[in-house]
Amino acid sequence: MFAVILIPDFSLHALLRFNPALRGEPVAILTGEGRRARVAEVSAGVTAVAPGMTAAQALAECPALQLLNPSLVAERETGALLLSVAWTLSPWVEPAASGRCTVDLTGANADTLPAQLRAVRTQLSLQGLPVKIGVGPNALLARYAAHLAAPDLWVRDAGAFLKPLPLSLLELTADEERLFADLGIRTLGELTAFPRAALNNRLGGRGDALWSRAAGEWSTPLQPAPFPARYRAEAVLEEAVETLEPLLFLLRRFCERLALEVGQFGQGTARLALTLQLDNEKHYHRTFDLPEPTARADTLFATLENHLATLQTDSPIVGLSLEAFPVRRLQTQEGLFDTGLKDAPMFYATLGRMAAIIGADNLGTPHHADSHQPDAIALRPPAPIVPERRAPAAPAAHGPLLRRLRPPMPATVELTETRPSFLVSSLARGDVTALRRPVWSNGEWWTPGAFAREEWDVQVGSGLYRLLHAPDGWFIEGIYD
């Protein structure tokens, strides 16, 4: 059993997939150049324009019609997407032509096959691509069925199916069309009713081949496409890009296709490599390491979007490439006491969005910095797993506990022979009756965060306080409880 997946008007829909602003507009694809240019495909709803018209004739019938040339980048990427989706049915897939591929379904489960075909159609429809699928006992019958499908067609009785089909399915030349018209042959059934030997005598080997195809005879083996050795997408832009929006839209399509490719057989990617080709012949290269393997296009795109939102290049972008490096995804069952992230890629994508707004240096988990300055903290990337809470290794605290005031409370201090003797603040006021010798500390003089501290433990009335003398004045830094 074989299936043929067909995207009608492939050049048009591939172009619309990369230019969604054109959807709903009258659009036609041209082939040829100059005066020989003809309309090859036209968007739905433009009934006055038919394939084969010249550009002038088409514009005369529909002045609002937009005449566009096919996009090689759009067709290449859309064709690769079609191939990736077809691989979900079978590893034996032959890209027969632009917008069409043939799938060998030998050994497929007949009970689950209809659901699989619906999934293929849904997946391509979400990309804005109309799909027709034909299923038959050989590749030729499946191809005929795909052309007539609406949207699916299964061939169960080959004779009854072929008999009323038009001769246009045989892709005749102009001379052959005139010959069969003169003979009164208009359908495949009428052609197979014509003596095969007589047709062979008239047209030679070509006539025998036409009769064989009209009878649904097909024995040519498929030439399956190999799986990609590298998961890579690239494009040379027709016009240099200076804004972010068109670049992101193209990268979105790349991510959708690459995620589908690396997602085959339970794989994912934990690394992306992005290269931008600039107009000044320079290249910008950046590698992204993901927290865990994923095959989600949204996660891959968010990683690129967060980075590009803050990127500035000194020249317009004229080309780009994106490569995904496949790895095996780990499948584990969640436990009641798991402390890891439930969705690590989405968590880090959220962090990336925040970093694009507040800056990467202002985002992270606080921890004690390697500094002698009290309360010095630094930020580091959040841990993917919450560490277990352990009891401190230091001896248990004893004696009065210092309750730190954040921020310290300003105070006015009177000195006697360089020692505090009287304290005035909103927290305490009076003579300093007892005090501990000062503790001096300073450091980091080579940075803007240089510090110098003089600390006293004092008693004012019945209260015990930590008194701090810094370059900007005196403070009560804490209270002993």
GUMAR-144312 format. One record per residue (C-alpha): x, y, z. Coordinates in nm, 4 decimals. Layout:
{{X, Y, Z}} ...
! end
This chain:
{{0.0000, 0.0000, 0.0000}} {{0.1197, 0.3496, -0.0856}} {{0.0155, 0.7039, 0.0018}} {{0.0812, 1.0241, -0.1884}} {{0.0736, 1.3527, 0.0018}} {{0.0086, 1.6476, -0.2279}} {{0.0103, 2.0215, -0.1622}} {{-0.1784, 2.1779, -0.4561}} {{-0.0445, 2.5085, -0.5924}} {{0.2728, 2.4387, -0.3992}} {{0.4713, 2.7467, -0.5072}} {{0.1859, 2.9770, -0.4093}} {{0.1212, 2.8267, -0.0676}} {{0.4917, 2.8005, 0.0120}} {{0.5229, 3.1727, -0.0584}} {{0.2145, 3.2542, 0.1512}} {{0.3554, 3.0495, 0.4372}} {{0.6537, 3.2843, 0.4533}} {{0.4445, 3.5955, 0.3819}} {{0.1230, 3.5678, 0.5879}} {{0.0349, 3.9314, 0.5103}} {{-0.0533, 3.8154, 0.1579}} {{-0.3183, 3.5699, 0.2774}} {{-0.6602, 3.6784, 0.1604}} {{-0.5077, 3.9039, -0.1071}} {{-0.5291, 3.8319, -0.4820}} {{-0.1923, 3.6748, -0.5618}} {{-0.0592, 3.4886, -0.8653}} {{0.2684, 3.3079, -0.9264}} {{0.4427, 3.3723, -1.2568}} {{0.6685, 3.1423, -1.4541}} {{0.8958, 3.2557, -1.7346}} {{1.0443, 3.5980, -1.7968}} {{0.9475, 3.9077, -1.9863}} {{0.6718, 3.8703, -2.2397}} {{0.6806, 3.4936, -2.2008}} {{0.5793, 3.5138, -1.8356}} {{0.2587, 3.3245, -1.7665}} {{0.0385, 3.2773, -1.4640}} {{0.1125, 2.9368, -1.3156}} {{-0.0864, 2.9458, -0.9905}} {{-0.3463, 3.1843, -0.8566}} {{-0.4964, 3.2247, -0.5116}} {{-0.8453, 3.1037, -0.4350}} {{-1.1230, 3.3535, -0.4957}} {{-0.9641, 3.5099, -0.8048}} {{-1.1980, 3.3449, -1.0542}} {{-1.1315, 3.5871, -1.3404}} {{-0.7659, 3.4807, -1.3698}} {{-0.6676, 3.1369, -1.4944}} {{-0.3298, 2.9643, -1.5267}} {{-0.1725, 3.0240, -1.8664}} {{-0.2702, 3.3904, -1.8915}} {{-0.0015, 3.6487, -1.9586}} {{0.0728, 3.9074, -1.6928}} {{-0.1056, 4.1757, -1.8956}} {{-0.4168, 3.9615, -1.9377}} {{-0.4251, 3.8777, -1.5678}} {{-0.3959, 4.2425, -1.4635}} {{-0.6648, 4.3401, -1.7111}} {{-0.9031, 4.0941, -1.5491}} {{-0.7969, 4.1778, -1.1905}} {{-0.6119, 4.5112, -1.1482}} {{-0.5476, 4.4420, -0.7763}} {{-0.3690, 4.1161, -0.8543}} {{-0.0151, 4.0890, -0.7127}} {{0.2153, 3.9068, -0.9536}} {{0.5046, 3.7372, -0.7741}} {{0.7882, 3.5065, -0.8664}} {{0.8347, 3.1762, -0.6851}} {{1.0517, 3.1864, -0.3721}} {{1.3259, 2.9240, -0.3759}} {{1.3825, 2.9624, -0.0014}} {{1.0129, 2.9173, 0.0782}} {{0.9807, 2.6153, -0.1526}} {{1.2936, 2.4483, -0.0165}} {{1.1864, 2.4904, 0.3465}} {{0.8259, 2.3900, 0.2815}} {{0.9418, 2.0841, 0.0872}} {{1.1675, 1.9843, 0.3762}} {{0.8745, 2.0292, 0.6143}} {{0.6543, 1.8067, 0.3959}} {{0.9239, 1.5394, 0.3942}} {{0.9615, 1.5553, 0.7730}} {{0.5870, 1.5147, 0.8243}} {{0.5755, 1.2227, 0.5798}} {{0.8476, 1.0461, 0.7802}} {{0.6000, 1.0151, 1.0670}} {{0.4172, 0.7571, 0.8522}} {{0.7122, 0.5562, 0.7252}} {{1.0895, 0.5854, 0.6759}} {{1.0393, 0.5034, 0.3058}} {{0.9466, 0.8393, 0.1546}} {{1.0275, 0.9592, -0.1961}} {{0.9949, 1.3326, -0.2764}} {{0.8424, 1.2825, -0.6211}} {{0.8006, 1.6481, -0.7201}} {{0.7582, 1.9942, -0.5711}} {{0.4796, 1.9692, -0.3175}} {{0.4351, 1.5935, -0.3570}} {{0.5877, 1.2900, -0.1915}} {{0.5151, 0.9179, -0.2066}} {{0.5135, 0.7035, 0.1071}} {{0.5555, 0.3264, 0.1151}} {{0.3077, 0.2015, 0.3758}} {{0.4137, -0.1615, 0.3647}} {{0.3602, -0.3094, 0.7083}} {{0.1483, -0.0175, 0.8314}} {{-0.1308, -0.0890, 1.0776}} {{-0.4562, -0.0577, 0.8812}} {{-0.6504, 0.0230, 1.1998}} {{-0.4380, 0.3235, 1.2987}} {{-0.3508, 0.4453, 0.9482}} {{-0.6585, 0.6709, 0.9034}} {{-0.5772, 0.8500, 1.2288}} {{-0.2146, 0.8896, 1.1224}} {{-0.3186, 1.0411, 0.7911}} {{-0.5493, 1.2850, 0.9701}} {{-0.2581, 1.3851, 1.1958}} {{-0.0421, 1.4520, 0.8888}} {{-0.3111, 1.6667, 0.7303}} {{-0.3675, 1.8556, 1.0562}} {{0.0027, 1.9194, 1.1074}} {{0.0451, 2.0665, 0.7605}} {{-0.2808, 2.2595, 0.7808}} {{-0.1529, 2.4340, 1.0941}} {{0.1279, 2.5655, 0.8741}} {{-0.1263, 2.7110, 0.6311}} {{-0.0736, 2.4352, 0.3742}} {{-0.3740, 2.2650, 0.2093}} {{-0.3209, 1.8895, 0.1812}} {{-0.4658, 1.6160, -0.0364}} {{-0.3844, 1.2529, 0.0370}} {{-0.4403, 0.9543, -0.1883}} {{-0.3958, 0.5917, -0.0838}} {{-0.3740, 0.3026, -0.3287}} {{-0.2231, -0.0403, -0.3929}} {{0.0671, 0.1162, -0.5887}} {{0.2339, 0.4551, -0.6126}} {{0.0672, 0.5491, -0.9424}} {{-0.2865, 0.4831, -0.8218}} {{-0.2123, 0.6723, -0.4997}} {{-0.0930, 0.9654, -0.7095}} {{-0.4118, 0.9671, -0.9172}} {{-0.6151, 0.9508, -0.5970}} {{-0.4235, 1.2437, -0.4445}} {{-0.5106, 1.4671, -0.7425}} {{-0.8812, 1.3879, -0.6995}} {{-0.8904, 1.3691, -0.3183}} {{-1.1113, 1.6015, -0.1161}} {{-0.9127, 1.5816, 0.1069}} {{-0.8581, 1.2011, 0.1263}} {{-0.9286, 0.9276, -0.1265}} {{-0.8662, 0.5533, -0.0932}} {{-0.8504, 0.3325, -0.4023}} {{-1.0023, -0.0077, -0.3317}} {{-1.1246, -0.1126, -0.6801}} {{-0.8602, -0.0031, -0.9303}} {{-1.0666, -0.0798, -1.2423}} {{-1.3731, 0.1152, -1.1335}} {{-1.1555, 0.4016, -1.0090}} {{-0.9513, 0.4445, -1.3269}} {{-1.2248, 0.4115, -1.5863}} {{-1.3801, 0.7659, -1.5627}} {{-1.0551, 0.9567, -1.4945}} {{-0.9565, 1.2262, -1.7510}} {{-0.6564, 1.1853, -1.9794}} {{-0.4995, 1.5009, -1.8328}} {{-0.3638, 1.2866, -1.5484}} {{-0.1187, 1.1326, -1.7981}} {{0.0503, 1.4730, -1.8594}} {{0.0196, 1.4532, -2.2387}} {{0.2026, 1.6698, -2.4877}} {{0.0043, 1.9047, -2.7135}} {{0.0418, 1.6651, -3.0097}} {{-0.0776, 1.3707, -2.8014}} {{-0.3798, 1.5687, -2.6805}} {{-0.4808, 1.6448, -3.0413}} {{-0.4316, 1.2823, -3.1418}} {{-0.6504, 1.1411, -2.8657}} {{-0.9112, 1.4128, -2.9266}} {{-0.9285, 1.3092, -3.2923}} {{-0.9686, 0.9455, -3.1817}} {{-1.2475, 1.0443, -2.9396}} {{-1.0527, 0.9238, -2.6358}} {{-1.1111, 1.1400, -2.3303}} {{-1.0807, 0.9098, -2.0282}} {{-0.8379, 0.6460, -1.9044}} {{-1.1044, 0.3804, -1.9504}} {{-1.1462, 0.4719, -2.3159}} {{-0.7698, 0.4607, -2.3632}} {{-0.7325, 0.1143, -2.2129}} {{-1.0220, -0.0011, -2.4365}} {{-0.8081, 0.0963, -2.7342}} {{-0.5841, -0.1921, -2.8517}} {{-0.2484, -0.1681, -2.6782}} {{-0.0612, -0.3004, -2.9818}} {{-0.2224, -0.0409, -3.2092}} {{-0.1215, 0.2393, -2.9723}} {{0.2294, 0.0992, -2.9579}} {{0.2484, 0.0936, -3.3391}} {{0.1290, 0.4535, -3.3559}} {{0.3432, 0.6082, -3.0779}} {{0.6107, 0.3489, -3.0161}} {{0.7361, 0.3001, -2.6613}} {{0.5627, 0.6192, -2.5534}} {{0.2263, 0.4757, -2.6518}} {{0.2896, 0.1551, -2.4578}} {{0.3913, 0.3599, -2.1509}} {{0.0737, 0.5717, -2.1732}} {{-0.1466, 0.2626, -2.2010}} {{0.0311, 0.1071, -1.9014}} {{-0.0173, 0.4190, -1.6892}} {{-0.3813, 0.4444, -1.7934}} {{-0.4310, 0.0858, -1.6729}} {{-0.2698, 0.1678, -1.3364}} {{0.0332, -0.0522, -1.3960}} {{0.3325, 0.0598, -1.1917}} {{0.6376, -0.1396, -1.0885}} {{0.9069, 0.1264, -1.0450}} {{1.0583, 0.0995, -0.6949}} {{1.0682, 0.4047, -0.4736}} {{1.3889, 0.5965, -0.4248}} {{1.3512, 0.6940, -0.0581}} {{1.5123, 1.0144, 0.0597}} {{1.7883, 0.9640, 0.3190}} {{1.7466, 1.1035, 0.6658}} {{1.9385, 1.4297, 0.7055}} {{2.2983, 1.3989, 0.8211}} {{2.2770, 1.7545, 0.9562}} {{1.9705, 1.9312, 1.0854}} {{2.0285, 2.2666, 0.9237}} {{1.8235, 2.5427, 0.7631}} {{1.9657, 2.8332, 0.5689}} {{1.8488, 3.1145, 0.3474}} {{2.0003, 3.3882, 0.1345}} {{1.7683, 3.6873, 0.1603}} {{1.6497, 3.8583, -0.1546}} {{1.6692, 4.1947, 0.0246}} {{1.8881, 4.2979, 0.3175}} {{1.7038, 4.2980, 0.6513}} {{1.7497, 4.5816, 0.8991}} {{1.4543, 4.5161, 1.1317}} {{1.3860, 4.2252, 1.3627}} {{1.0353, 4.1227, 1.2522}} {{1.1097, 3.9628, 0.9103}} {{1.4134, 3.7866, 1.0542}} {{1.2122, 3.6382, 1.3414}} {{0.9407, 3.5192, 1.1069}} {{1.1929, 3.3306, 0.8964}} {{1.3560, 3.1813, 1.2071}} {{1.0143, 3.0716, 1.3299}} {{0.9692, 2.8618, 1.0150}} {{1.3179, 2.7207, 1.0571}} {{1.2446, 2.6191, 1.4167}} {{0.9191, 2.4492, 1.3192}} {{1.0907, 2.2339, 1.0597}} {{1.4038, 2.1548, 1.2616}} {{1.2009, 2.0679, 1.5726}} {{0.9989, 1.8232, 1.3651}} {{1.3121, 1.6653, 1.2177}} {{1.5062, 1.6230, 1.5423}} {{1.1905, 1.5044, 1.7163}} {{1.1877, 1.1862, 1.5094}} {{1.2401, 0.8675, 1.7101}} {{1.2339, 1.0385, 2.0490}} {{1.5223, 1.2771, 1.9852}} {{1.5558, 1.6448, 2.0679}} {{1.8189, 1.9144, 2.0622}} {{2.0149, 2.0741, 2.3433}} {{2.2202, 2.3083, 2.1246}} {{2.1468, 2.5573, 1.8481}} {{2.3987, 2.7352, 1.6268}} {{2.2886, 3.0605, 1.4631}} {{2.4927, 3.2358, 1.1941}} {{2.3997, 3.5720, 1.0448}} {{2.5651, 3.6856, 0.7244}} {{2.6046, 4.0627, 0.7177}} {{2.6097, 4.2943, 0.4207}} {{2.9715, 4.3945, 0.4949}} {{3.0803, 4.0300, 0.4368}} {{3.1195, 3.9664, 0.8092}} {{2.9472, 3.6869, 1.0008}} {{2.7872, 3.6842, 1.3435}} {{2.7874, 3.3415, 1.5089}} {{2.6269, 3.2400, 1.8360}} {{2.5739, 2.8993, 1.9987}} {{2.2865, 2.8404, 2.2423}} {{2.3047, 2.5595, 2.5000}} {{1.9615, 2.4568, 2.6251}} {{1.9064, 2.3277, 2.9812}} {{1.7719, 1.9961, 2.8530}} {{1.6943, 1.8355, 2.5152}} {{1.3681, 1.9462, 2.3592}} {{1.1781, 1.9105, 2.0325}} {{0.9416, 2.2012, 2.0939}} {{0.9538, 2.4690, 1.8266}} {{0.8209, 2.7333, 2.0688}} {{1.1109, 2.6763, 2.3074}} {{1.3717, 2.6924, 2.0313}} {{1.2201, 3.0077, 1.8870}} {{1.1929, 3.1773, 2.2287}} {{1.5643, 3.1164, 2.2849}} {{1.6515, 3.2884, 1.9573}} {{1.3982, 3.5668, 2.0002}} {{1.5247, 3.6617, 2.3466}} {{1.8799, 3.6921, 2.2185}} {{1.8003, 3.8793, 1.8983}} {{1.5807, 4.1297, 2.0849}} {{1.8975, 4.2889, 2.2285}} {{2.1312, 4.2267, 1.9326}} {{2.2577, 4.5134, 1.7202}} {{2.4682, 4.4551, 1.4105}} {{2.6764, 4.7140, 1.2302}} {{2.5397, 4.6106, 0.8906}} {{2.2104, 4.4745, 0.7462}} {{2.1584, 4.0982, 0.7377}} {{2.1643, 3.9323, 0.3954}} {{2.1613, 3.5646, 0.4953}} {{2.1256, 3.3317, 0.7898}} {{2.1555, 2.9690, 0.8909}} {{2.0333, 2.7716, 1.1908}} {{2.1567, 2.4276, 1.2913}} {{2.0198, 2.1952, 1.5594}} {{2.2328, 1.9214, 1.7126}} {{2.0217, 1.6140, 1.7975}} {{2.0534, 1.4219, 2.1242}} {{1.8427, 1.1579, 2.2898}} {{1.5682, 1.2930, 2.5145}} {{1.5464, 1.1345, 2.8575}} {{1.2038, 1.0056, 2.9524}} {{1.1572, 0.9825, 3.3294}} {{0.8567, 0.9373, 3.5499}} {{0.7852, 1.2176, 3.7923}} {{0.8015, 1.1304, 4.1609}} {{0.6336, 1.2727, 4.4680}} {{0.9573, 1.4177, 4.6037}} {{1.1151, 1.5457, 4.2827}} {{1.2879, 1.8811, 4.3243}} {{1.3769, 1.9390, 3.9572}} {{1.2044, 2.1754, 3.7184}} {{0.8862, 2.0440, 3.5583}} {{0.9500, 2.2358, 3.2343}} {{1.3135, 2.3439, 3.2272}} {{1.3120, 2.4857, 2.8686}} {{1.0119, 2.7052, 2.9389}} {{1.1628, 2.8178, 3.2713}} {{1.4863, 2.9271, 3.1061}} {{1.2965, 3.0842, 2.8177}} {{1.1134, 3.2979, 3.0755}} {{1.4464, 3.3930, 3.2328}} {{1.5700, 3.4921, 2.8883}} {{1.2729, 3.7241, 2.8374}} {{1.3378, 3.8847, 3.1756}} {{1.7078, 3.9267, 3.0987}} {{1.6205, 4.1042, 2.7753}} {{1.4260, 4.3610, 2.9805}} {{1.6345, 4.4137, 3.2958}} {{1.9746, 4.2909, 3.1750}} {{2.1447, 3.9563, 3.2277}} {{2.3590, 4.0947, 3.5129}} {{2.0491, 4.1784, 3.7158}} {{1.8913, 3.8331, 3.7021}} {{1.9724, 3.5236, 3.9057}} {{1.9685, 3.3587, 4.2472}} {{2.1424, 3.5571, 4.5254}} {{2.4248, 3.3938, 4.7212}} {{2.7065, 3.5090, 4.9477}} {{2.9811, 3.6705, 4.7451}} {{3.3454, 3.5800, 4.7998}} {{3.4202, 3.9049, 4.9828}} {{3.5049, 4.0267, 5.3337}} {{3.2404, 4.2944, 5.3030}} {{2.9384, 4.2089, 5.5223}} {{2.6145, 4.1360, 5.3374}} {{2.7987, 4.1179, 5.0025}} {{2.5905, 3.9150, 4.7577}} {{2.6218, 3.8068, 4.3964}} {{2.3813, 3.6600, 4.1431}} {{2.4265, 3.3244, 3.9720}} {{2.2041, 3.1256, 3.7325}} {{1.9233, 2.9397, 3.9095}} {{1.9948, 2.5750, 3.9803}} {{1.7853, 2.3258, 3.7787}} {{1.7400, 2.1187, 4.0966}} {{1.6531, 2.2593, 4.4390}} {{1.9327, 2.1421, 4.6735}} {{1.8474, 1.9527, 4.9891}} {{1.8398, 2.1569, 5.3056}} {{2.1228, 2.0612, 5.5388}} {{2.2058, 2.1679, 5.8923}} {{2.5031, 2.4083, 5.9123}} {{2.8340, 2.2520, 6.0065}} {{2.9265, 2.5383, 6.2472}} {{2.8649, 2.5063, 6.6241}} {{2.5236, 2.6072, 6.7539}} {{2.4881, 2.9789, 6.8271}} {{2.5090, 3.0903, 7.1925}} {{2.4848, 3.4232, 7.3673}} {{2.2943, 3.7290, 7.2435}} {{2.1891, 3.7252, 6.8795}} {{2.2455, 4.0266, 6.6572}} {{1.9326, 4.1386, 6.4747}} {{2.0562, 4.3352, 6.1721}} {{1.8750, 4.6505, 6.0638}} {{1.8376, 4.6830, 5.6891}} {{1.8992, 4.9598, 5.6115}} {{2.1052, 5.0741, 5.9120}} {{1.9535, 5.3548, 6.1154}} {{2.1406, 5.6909, 6.1002}} {{2.2785, 5.8176, 6.4314}} {{2.4729, 6.1099, 6.5787}} {{2.7675, 6.0113, 6.7960}} {{2.9767, 6.2238, 7.0295}} {{3.3377, 6.1120, 7.0689}} {{3.5686, 6.1390, 7.3669}} {{3.9265, 6.0639, 7.2821}} {{3.8136, 5.8962, 6.9555}} {{3.5749, 5.6678, 7.1458}} {{3.1885, 5.6961, 7.1336}} {{3.0584, 5.8546, 7.4517}} {{2.7093, 5.9758, 7.3657}} {{2.4532, 5.8486, 7.1114}} {{2.1505, 6.0194, 6.9589}} {{1.9111, 5.8398, 6.7186}} {{1.5439, 5.7647, 6.6754}} {{1.6067, 5.4231, 6.8267}} {{1.8157, 5.5105, 7.1348}} {{1.9516, 5.8200, 7.3126}} {{2.1920, 5.8490, 7.6009}} {{2.5398, 5.7911, 7.7340}} {{2.7429, 5.5020, 7.6078}} {{2.8128, 5.3119, 7.9298}} {{2.9893, 5.0073, 7.7958}} {{3.1574, 4.9255, 7.4704}} {{3.3744, 4.6678, 7.3008}} {{3.6920, 4.7630, 7.1245}} {{3.6457, 4.8603, 6.7616}} {{3.6765, 4.6200, 6.4685}} {{3.8125, 4.7694, 6.1466}} {{3.7687, 4.6242, 5.8000}} {{3.8164, 4.7560, 5.4496}} {{3.8772, 4.6230, 5.1029}} {{3.8055, 4.6202, 4.7328}} {{3.9772, 4.9539, 4.6971}} {{4.0386, 4.8770, 4.3286}} {{3.6648, 4.8765, 4.2454}} {{3.3839, 5.1319, 4.2715}} {{3.2459, 4.9195, 4.5575}} {{3.5367, 4.9937, 4.7958}} {{3.4381, 4.9820, 5.1637}} {{3.5807, 5.0878, 5.5016}} {{3.4078, 4.9972, 5.8298}} {{3.4589, 5.0643, 6.2009}} {{3.2293, 4.8597, 6.4256}} {{3.1590, 4.9082, 6.7974}} {{2.9373, 4.7076, 7.0304}} {{2.7855, 4.9581, 7.2741}} {{2.5303, 4.9759, 7.5567}} {{2.2927, 5.2691, 7.5821}} {{2.0620, 5.2446, 7.8808}} {{1.9422, 4.8837, 7.8938}} {{1.9958, 4.8183, 7.5203}} {{2.2899, 4.6592, 7.3394}} {{2.3647, 4.7833, 6.9867}} {{2.6059, 4.7378, 6.6999}} {{2.7386, 5.0808, 6.6075}} {{2.8864, 5.1331, 6.2602}} {{3.1144, 5.4136, 6.1446}} {{3.1420, 5.4316, 5.7645}} {{3.2700, 5.7029, 5.5267}} {{2.9172, 5.8429, 5.5003}} {{2.8507, 5.8684, 5.8765}} {{2.7464, 5.6801, 6.1892}} {{2.4691, 5.4182, 6.1991}} {{2.3049, 5.1711, 6.4338}} {{2.3501, 4.8525, 6.2307}} {{2.1852, 4.6049, 6.4663}} {{2.0329, 4.5242, 6.8034}} {{2.1455, 4.2421, 7.0330}} {{1.8472, 4.0398, 7.1562}} 
! end
